[in-house]
Amino acid sequence: MIREITDIQPYIAFMEKFTGDSCFSDPNLIGDGGVLNFADKSDKLCFGVFRDGELTGLFVFLILPEEKYMELLNGLSEEAGAYDELFVYLEENYPGYQADFIINPGNYLFRKRLEARNAEFNTEQQRMIYTHQLPETDTDAVQVLSEPYAEQYCAMHRKDVYWTAEKVMERPDRFRTLIALDHDTVAGYIDVTCCYDENEPYDLLVREEYRRKGYGRQLLAEALKQNEPNGMILLVDVDNIPALRLYESMGFVKAEGQNNLTAHLLLRLPSSPE
């Protein structure tokens, strides 16, 4: 049986037993924005899967009905039946929603059920943590995004993401956007959260003709400077060696055992054709 949970406190012990588990720990239950903070957010829902009155699975989602979008923020269970019941519930109650699932790469139970539904998987990502040891870096080419450069920023912004340029600009309470300029041309940008104790770059992009000229380094360095004294984390594809080397040179270290894997799935009724 699945039911909505509005008070997480009775289930803290359930959550804690997953800490450090190589298969079933949740990479998202680290830092700000974790399951403990969901109750005061109107766009988040927590579902509990129960068997004989005992909790067997706990799942927190960001749900945006007007956009028919949902994102798994936290998911904890080591029982196959809990995942089966979750998917039946989602498919019956949220058909037509685009759903993103961010999971532990070792969670074979979750992954198997996503694969069975033909979910699309991104490359596994390495979590990295900032040590507050930024080497001296010139950031003269970088400034906060302003109206004269908004059109260029929007034109070059990645389109295959939930947080598009337009959505980012509508949320100054959540994001800070920095741009790198070559005279009056936007050479690159970085979107980074600014409202948490531990923030995160959501997107860093440099135009192809400006790459390998230090603009990415300048953008990240200025983001780190403006974020002080708060912490910073980031995710990078495990096979992106140049990016891994850049981040390590900027004071980031790998967080072992905290990688994640993102799957994208259009929810369908169980009887719906693919």
N, C-alpha and C positions, 0 to 999 in steps of 0.2 A: 504494500500500500504506500502511496505517495501522498504527503501532505505538506503544506507550506509551514515553514518554521519562522516564527517572529522573534523568538528569544534564543540566542545561541548558547547562553551560559550553561544550560544543563548538558551540553554536548561537547564541552571543552575536552574532557577526558577522551572522548571518541576521536577528536581531531589530533590530540597529542600523540596517540599511539602510532600515527603514520610518520612522525618526524624521523627523518633519516632513512626511511625505507627506500631502497633503490628502485623499486617498481611502483609503489603506490603513494609515495609522498607527493605533495603538490608544489611545483616550482613557483606558483603564484602566492603561496602562503608565506611570503617573506617580505618584510618592509611594509610600507603603507599600502592601504587599499585592500587589505586582506579580508577574509571572511568575518573577522571580528567587527569590522566597521560597516557591515552592510545594512544594519537595521535603520540607520538614519538617512538612507538613500532611497528616494521614492522610485528610482528606476531599477532597483535590484530586488531580486526574489531569491529566497533560499528554500530549496526543496529537500525534504528528508524522505528516504526510502526506509520503510519499517517492515519487519517480519516478526510476528508474534510479539508486537509491542516494543521490539528492540531496534534501534537505529542501525542500519546496515550500509547506508550511503548518504552522503551529504553533498549537495551541489548548489552553488550560487551562480546566478546568471544576471548579467545586465540585459534588460529587455526594453526595447524601444518599439512599442506597437505602431506608432505612426510611420515608422520606417520598415516595419516587419523585419527587424534585425534583433539578434540575440547573441551574446558572447558568454562563454563559460569563464567565470572568474576564478572559481574554486571547485574542485571535484575530488571527493575522497570516498573510496570504497575498495575492498579487496574481494568482493563477492560478485561473480558473474551475473547473478540474478538481479542485483541492484542496477547494473548498467542496462540490462534488458528492459527492466521496468521503466527506467528513466527514458529510454528512447521511445518506447510505446507511448508514454505520457506526452513527450514533446511532439511526436508526430500527430497525436490526436488533438492536442490543444494549441499547437502553433504551426499548422500546415502553411506552407508558403513562405515561412520565415527563412532568411539567410542566417545560418548559425556558424559561428567560429568557436572552435574548441581548442583551448591551449592546455596541453597535457604533458605529463611526464613521459619522455620518450620510452621509458622502460615499462610503461603501463600497458601490457599486452592485452589485457581484457578490454580496455577502452579502445585501443587501437584496432583490435579485431572487429569490433562492432562498427567503427567508422569505416573501415575498409569494406565491410559487407554492404555498406550503403553507398559505396563509390565516392567517398569523400576525397577531396583533393588535399594533398599534404604539402606543406612548405618544407624547405630544408631544415633539419634540426638546428637549433640555435644555442650558442654558448652564452651564458650569463656572465657578465663582467662587472666588477665593483670598483669604484673610484677610491683611490688611497689618499686623496688630497695632496698629492705630490706632483704638481704640474710643473714641467720644465718651463723655463722662460721662453715665451712664444710671442712674437709680434702679431697683434690683432688689429692693426690700423685699417685694414680693408673691411672690417666687420662693423655692422650697426644694426640696431633694432629695426625691424620692418616698419616702414611708414607708407603713407598713402601714395606718394609719387612712384613707389616701386611695387605697389600691390598688383598691378596688371601683369608685370613681368613675372612676379612670384607665382601668380595663379597659372600663367601659361606654362611654366616649366615644372610645376608641381606634379608629383606622381598622381595618376588618376586611379590606379588599381588598389586603393586603400580606403578604409572606412573614413579616416580623418583626412578628408580632402582639404585643399587650400581654403575653400570657402568656410568649411566647418571650423577649421582651426582659427580663422580670423574672427569668427563669431564667438569664440570662447577665450577671451583674454584672461579670464579668471583661472583657466586651466593651462594655457599654452603661452610660451614666449617664442617668437619667431625672430631669428637673426638672419641677415643676408650678408653675403660678401660681394663687394662692388669692384668692378674694373671700370673706373670713371663712372658713367651712368648706366652701365650694364650689370644686371644681377648675374654674377658668376656662379652662385650657389646659395643654399639656404639650409637652416636646421630648424626643425620644430621640436621644442623640448618642453616637457611639463614644468610648471613653476609653482605648484600649489601643495607639494608634499614635502615631508622631511627627507625623502629620498626620491629624486626626480629621475626622468628617463627621456632620452632623445627618441622621438617617434619617427623622425625622418631626417636624413642627412643626404643631400644631393648636390653635386657639382656638375655643371655643364661639361660635356665631353671635351670640348676644346680648351677648358680651363683645368682639366685634371692633371695631376702630378706637378702642380705649381704651388702647392701649399695652402690652397683655399679651404680644403676640408679640415686640415689641422687648425687653421685660424678660427673657423666656425666653432669647432668643438672646444678649443681653448677659451674662447670668449664665453661660450655657454657655461663652461665650468667656473669661470671667474664670476659671472653674474649669479650663479647658483650658490656660491659660498654663503654661509657655512654649511648648507644642506648637503646631503649625500647625493651621489649619482650612480645609477646602474645603467647598463645597456645590454642589448642582445645583438649578437652577430652570428651569421651563418657559420657553422663549424668548418666549412671548406673555404671560407673567404680569408685566406692567409694574409693578403695585404692589409685588410681591415683589422685583423687580429693584431698584427704587428704595429699598426698605427695606434690602436687603443692602448696597447701595452706601453708604447713609448710616451703616451700622454698620462700615465699614472694609473691605468686600470690593471686589475689582476683577474684571472679566471676564477669563478666561483665553482669549484668542483662539485659535481653531483646536483647542480641546479639548472641543467639544460632544460629546454622545453621544445615542444613540437606543436605546430598549429595545423589544424585541419579545417577545411571549409566545406559546409554541407548545406544544401537546400533541403529543408525538412518537407517531407511528403507524408500523406496519409499512408498507412501500411499497405493498402490495396492499390495505391497510385502507381502507374507505370513510370519507369525511369525516363 
